[in-house]
Structures are given as C-alpha cells and as structure tokens.
Amino acid sequence: MWPHKKRNRRVFAWISDTHAGKKTGLLNPATVLIRTDDEGIEEQWQPEPSTTQRWLWSVYQDAISDLADFCGDDDLLVAHCGDITHGDRHGGCIPETTREDQRIIAVDNLLPLLSLKQTKKARLLTGTEVHVPECAEARVAYRLREKTGLDVQTCHHARFTMGQDIVDGAHHGPSPGSRDWLEGNVAFYYLKDRVYKDRRAGKRPARAYMRGHYHRHIHVSLHERWDQEHFNSELIIIPSLSGQDSFILKVAKSPPIVDAGLVALEFIDGHLEDIRPFIEENDLRMEETL
C-alpha cells in the first residue's frame, strides 16, 4: 500500500493489444469454451496455454497486483486501447477456436482487472478491423457490463476529461522508430502534430495521448509555451499483452526483445501527476555455446 493518501486522486490504467484467440495472445487459464464431441454432444473444454501465454498471464497478474497497490483506496478507470481479439485473417489462432470463442476469451481476460474493488468504469477503443471483426469490442463490452455491472462503453477515438487535464486515446498512432538510436523520433513529431492540430481546431491539447498497435512501449514529451502558458504533453505507446508470431516477426524485422504490461496515469485534483508503467521484458533469443 502506498504510504500516504492523496486527496481527489484517481488512476487511469491503459492496456492494449491483448489479441484474444491468438496462440501467443493473452489467455486467462480459467477460460471455458463450448464445442461438440464426435457424437455431437456439447462439451466444455479449456485451451492449453502456451509458454508465451503463461508468461503473459504472469506479467498481467503481477501488473494488476502492483496497480491495485498503487491505487490504494482511490478510484480506478480502465481503458483497452484496441485489438482486444485477434480475428482470423492472419492465422496463428488457438486451434478449434472461433470468433465467438475469441470474444469469450477477451471477456475472461479483462475480468481480473475490472473485478478490482477500485475499478469504476472501463472504455474499450476499437482496433484494426481484421483483428476485431463483427464489432468485437461492442460485444465484449456488453458481456462485461452483464458480468460486472460496471459502466463499460466502446468508441473509436476519445478525449477523456479528467478534471483540468485531458487524455486522448486511439488505437493507431506513430511507429516506435526504424533504428534504436531513432526510437521516439517519429512519436515526438506525431505528438507535436497532434498538439498543433488540436490548437488549430480550437481545442485544448491533451495532457496525454495514448496509442497502441505497435506492441512496444514508447514515451515522449513535448514542452512548449503558448499564449503565455507553459504546457506539457505526453505521447505514450502502450505495450501489448501479446507475444510474437510469424507475421509480427516479418513486419517488425525479428525484434529480439518484447515488453508486456500496462501503463497507469495518476491524476490528483484533475491534473496528471505521474505516469507509472508496470512492464516486464522478455528476451526471445536462444543463448547457446557451440
């Protein structure tokens, strides 16, 4: 438990890219699915978690525990930043599962987070269409409302007013960068562009712009003076809770390390005061002496 109570404090936790139904996506080991046996009789079954899925679930459980301690007795809001299911376009799905099964897995994946006593609301942002077919987020949100009684809603792109500060959330955003020494450059210019576009539209820029999609954790900051006011904005690419598959290995050019977890934003009196990542890294390379 954090050592002191802060007044008017709320925590906004963000996760992304859980890819339910993927062989290396997040999988609650307690998930129960329905199928028929060889004689057409209904039976229950549970997918066997892979090594990657066991690691992801451990990371997720640790992050939830740390998040609960971080929240203390204060309210928690939760956002999922897209690709809550995997879809079937790119393959790599858990054998014998359907799109309906993926949505069941997605619900079970979020239940431990939404079942925390501090959780008050949840928002599910839509992801890439091939991964979330048939309005997957809306169907998952409906079931989560039924199971938890919480306020759970969906949207494509949102501006969340947290008091004095604003959080802008959407699935797609900038790439992490093409080289290690260029990491964050594209994200920084994307952040600057978002801030200027908001000002041009007559809107107050967000204090934090939250994005997913790239399965990486990137955090860049912009400080500027505008109309006699000093203003800070942050762009955070949220790490995934999904492992690599052949498609990711190809498009990402075989990244050796994956990071997984969630990011929490702390608001005190309506102002963003802290950004707390709960993340673990995993080096995928086989070490061998020949």
Secondary structure, 3 states (H helix, E strand, C coil): CCCCCCCCEEEEEEECCCCECECCECCCCCCCEEEECCCCCEEEECCCCCHHHHHHHHHHHHHHHHHHHHHCCCEEEEEECCCCECCCCCCCECCCCCHHHHHHHHHHHHHHHHCCCCEEEEEEECCCCCCCCCCHHHHHHHHHHHHHCCEEEEECEEEEECCCCEEEEECCCCCCCCCHHHCCHHHHHHHHHHHHHHHHCCCCCCCEEEECCCCCCEEEEEEEEECCEEEEEEEEECCECECCCHHHHHHCCCCCEEEEEEEEEEEECCEEEEEEEEEEEEECCCCCCC
